[in-house]
Amino acid sequence: MIEWASIILVYAVVYLITAIPFGYYLGLIYGKDLTELGSKSIGATNVLRVLGKWQAILVLTLDITKGFLPLFLVTNFYWEIIPRESYLFLFLTIVPLIGHSKSLYIGFKGGKSSATGFGVLLAINPLVALITILIWIVTVKVSKYSSLGSIICIPLVPIWLYLFGEPLNIIIFGIIAFVYIVLIKHSTNIKRLLNGTEPKVGQTQKDA
């Protein structure tokens, strides 16, 4: 029997955790509203441009953790309520993407969910996560564009998940992450990359 009350509670808790806008709150400590500066994103890339390097590293770590921890706990301790092979689990993997990009705490604003989505992937398949982050690092190192790293590495995620034998619902997570994070949340970045106006990592120009 499906325990709908427990499932809804898990979804709600995961949303409330992943919606915590760490970048936004850190910006307020410095007297800056990240939703009004730079890219108006609360993610690490905008934190780097507006606040600084160590602040960006802190936000990146927290955003990855908030994506990883809830999925890790559900996978290991609540698997009887939400089995990993079920579509209930698929929906759960999407909640952090929505939570980070549409945060209840700041008027449903947020970031692009790349780091939080990576945290989810880390909980689902650490090896695929490792391959993904390596591709991201190499791309950014060569191109100096953080957005390009996400645009290149995320579409490959469902392919890696398939090759590593993950069930269909997990592969679908990879496809949804690609559509949401790359095609929707990075659409303006893609346009600027094509136009040659996308700022590089560390530059202070306005980002998406």
N, C-alpha and C positions, 0 to 999 in steps of 0.2 A: 504493500500500500504506500502510495506517495505521501510523504509528510509535507504537505504544502505550506503549513505554518512555519515549519523549520526551514524550508527552502527559501521562502520569502524573507525570513529573518536573516539568513546567510547572505542573500543578495543585498539586502539593505545595509548590513554591516560592512560588506565589502565595498559598496558604493561610498558610504560615509568615510571609510578609511582612505580609499583611493582618491576621493575628492579633496582631501586636505591639500591646500595650495601652498606648499612649502616655499616655493619661490616668491610668491606674493607676500607672505608673512615676513620673509627675510628682507624683502625690499622695504617693507614698512619700517623695519628696525632702522634702516638707513634713510628713512624719510622719503622713499621713492615708491610710487605706485606703478608696478610693472605692467599693469593692464592699460596704462596710458603712455608708456615710454617704449622706445625701440620698436620691437615687433608687436608689442602689447600682449606678448605671450609670457606665461609664468615658468617656462621651461629653462633648462640650464643654458642654452645658447643665448637667450635674451638676458639671463642673469649675468653671463660672462661679459656681455657688451655694456650692461648698465651698471653692474656692481663690481665685478672682478673675478679673478681666476679661482681663488679658493672658495668663494661663495658659490660659483658655478659647480665646482666639484662636490660641494656639500649638497646642493639641490639635486644634482644628478644622482648621487648616492641615495638620497631620501626618496626620490621619485622611482628609482629602480626597486628599492626595498618595499615601497607600498604596493607595487605591482606583484612582486614576488611573494611576500609573506602570506597574504590571504589565500592565494592559490595553493601555496605549499601546505598550509594548514588544512585546507579543505581536502586536498589530495591525500593527505596522510592521516587525518583524524575524522573527517566527515564523509569519507568515500561511500559509506552505506546510504547516506541521505542523497548525495549527489555523486553517482558513479562517474569515474573518469571517462568511460566510453559513451556516456549518455549525452543527449542534446541539452539537458539541463546544465551540464558542465560546460558545453559550448557557450551557452548564454552567459555563464559565470565568467568565462574568459573575456567576454566583451565588456562586462561591467566596468573594469578598471580603465579601459580606453575612454568610455563615456564619463566616468567619474573625474578623471584628470582634465579632460577637455571641456567638460560642462559641470563645473564645480558649484554645488549648491551654496557654498560659503561665500562666493564672490559673484553672485548674480548669474550663474551658469556660464561664466567665462572660464578660460583655462589655457592649457598648452596644447601641443600637437600629439602628445601621448607616445612619442617614440621611446623615451626612457621607461615609462610605466609599462608600455607594451613589451619592452625587452625584459622587464622583471617578470611579467606573466610567462613569457617564453622560457625564461630561466627556470621557472617552477615546473613547466611542462616537459621540457627536454633540454637539459643543460648543455649537451653536446651541440645541438643546433644553435643554441644561444651563443656558444663559444665561436662557432663558425661565423655567425651573423655579426658579432662584435668585431671579429678580426677583419671581415670584409669592410665594415664601417670604418675602422681605424685606418686601414690601408687607403681607402678612398679619400678620406678626409686629409690624411697625411700628404697624399699626392696632389689633390685638387684644392685643398684649403677651404672647401665648402662643407660645412656641417650638414646642410640640407641634402646635398648630393649623396652623402654617405647613407642617409636614411632612404633616399629615393632608389638607390642601387641595391642595398642589402635587404630591405624589407620584402620586395617582390619575390626574392629567392626563398623566403622562409617556407611557404607551402611546398615548394619543390624539395627542400631538405627534409621537411616533415614526412613527405611521401616516401622519399628514399630511405629514411630511417624507420619505416614501417609503422608510423603512427596511424591510429584509426581515423576514419573519415571526419568525425566531428573536430578533431584536432587540426586536420588539414584545412577544414573550412575556417577555423579560427585564423590560420595564416592568410587565407584569401581575404577574409573580412578586414584583418589588420592592414593588408596591402591597400585595399580600396579606401578604407577610412583614413589611415594615417598618410598615405602617399597621395592618392588621387584627390581626396577631399581636403585634408588639413595642410598638405604641402602644395596645393594647386598654384598659389601665388608664387611660391619659391620656384616651381617649375617654369612659370612664365618669365621670372626674372633671370633664371639661368639661361633660358633661350635668348633673352634680350641682352645678356651680358651685364646686368645691373645687380645681380645678387652679391651682397657683401660677404667677404671671406671671414673666417674664424678670427675673432679678436678685433675686427674693425668695429667702429662705433656708429656706423651708418645705420639707418633704420632698416630693420629686418621684418620679415612677415610675422 
